[in-house]
Amino acid sequence: MPPSTPIATGPALATALLEHVGGLRRGLRRATSSPWPGGELTGAQIELLRLVRRESGLSVREAADRLRLSPNTVSTLVGQLGEAGLVSRERDPADRRVARLALTDGAQRWLKTWRDERATALRDALEHLGSDDRRALEAALGPLERLAGALRDPSSGDA
């Protein structure tokens, strides 16, 4: 993509970020193996798996709150992922009505491999950039993290 002039206005910057982030995701998807050896997973299923990897032991309601989805939707996703052998439900010993979510061993291994493949593909692509571009990307990590936080919780931070 040819260099462009800076775009600091909200709508233009938002559009450019969407295009570039989408391009990164598509590129990583093409550069790595399919999401799950048993077949394709939806974006929502992958997001739930990643959440449960980060925060094992969440209830369906807690996962729904974090993902900003309805509990019924997350319950359906958990059922699908359970049938695929990726997520297990374990009864909360303190409240037997609540099921706690955990990744199966197979899902943990797959997520690690998938993440490693994506990190390797991205690292290889970064090698094609000059040091100035890599430094600029490193400098952008903080603002990107804050932007992601503002999307999760628009009332927090100074974004």
URMOCOR-V735326 format. One record per residue. N is the residue number from 0. SS is DSSP state (H for helix, E for strand, - for the rest). NEAR is the number of other ideal C-beta (glycine too) atoms within 8 Angstrom. Layout:
BEGIN
n & ss & near
N & SS & NEAR
N & SS & NEAR
END
This chain:
BEGIN
n & ss & near
0 & - & 2
1 & - & 3
2 & - & 2
3 & - & 6
4 & - & 3
5 & - & 4
6 & - & 8
7 & - & 4
8 & - & 6
9 & H & 5
10 & H & 6
11 & H & 8
12 & H & 10
13 & H & 8
14 & H & 8
15 & H & 9
16 & H & 9
17 & H & 8
18 & H & 8
19 & H & 8
20 & H & 8
21 & H & 8
22 & H & 8
23 & H & 8
24 & H & 8
25 & H & 8
26 & H & 10
27 & H & 11
28 & H & 7
29 & H & 6
30 & H & 9
31 & - & 9
32 & - & 5
33 & - & 6
34 & - & 7
35 & E & 10
36 & - & 5
37 & - & 5
38 & E & 7
39 & - & 6
40 & - & 10
41 & - & 6
42 & H & 6
43 & H & 10
44 & H & 11
45 & H & 10
46 & H & 9
47 & H & 15
48 & H & 15
49 & H & 9
50 & H & 12
51 & H & 14
52 & H & 10
53 & H & 6
54 & - & 8
55 & - & 9
56 & - & 6
57 & - & 12
58 & E & 10
59 & H & 12
60 & H & 8
61 & H & 9
62 & H & 15
63 & H & 13
64 & H & 7
65 & H & 9
66 & H & 11
67 & - & 5
68 & - & 9
69 & - & 6
70 & H & 9
71 & H & 6
72 & H & 10
73 & H & 15
74 & H & 9
75 & H & 8
76 & H & 12
77 & H & 14
78 & H & 8
79 & H & 9
80 & H & 13
81 & H & 11
82 & H & 6
83 & - & 10
84 & - & 8
85 & - & 12
86 & E & 14
87 & E & 8
88 & E & 10
89 & E & 8
90 & E & 8
91 & - & 11
92 & - & 4
93 & - & 3
94 & - & 5
95 & - & 6
96 & - & 4
97 & - & 8
98 & E & 9
99 & E & 11
100 & E & 15
101 & E & 11
102 & E & 13
103 & - & 10
104 & H & 6
105 & H & 8
106 & H & 14
107 & H & 10
108 & H & 8
109 & H & 11
110 & H & 12
111 & H & 8
112 & H & 8
113 & H & 11
114 & H & 8
115 & H & 8
116 & H & 11
117 & H & 11
118 & H & 8
119 & H & 8
120 & H & 12
121 & H & 9
122 & H & 8
123 & H & 8
124 & H & 10
125 & H & 9
126 & - & 6
127 & - & 5
128 & - & 9
129 & - & 5
130 & H & 6
131 & H & 6
132 & H & 8
133 & H & 10
134 & H & 8
135 & H & 8
136 & H & 10
137 & H & 7
138 & H & 7
139 & H & 8
140 & H & 8
141 & H & 7
142 & H & 7
143 & H & 8
144 & H & 8
145 & H & 11
146 & H & 10
147 & H & 8
148 & H & 11
149 & H & 11
150 & H & 6
151 & H & 5
152 & - & 7
153 & - & 5
154 & - & 3
155 & - & 6
156 & - & 7
157 & - & 3
158 & - & 6
END
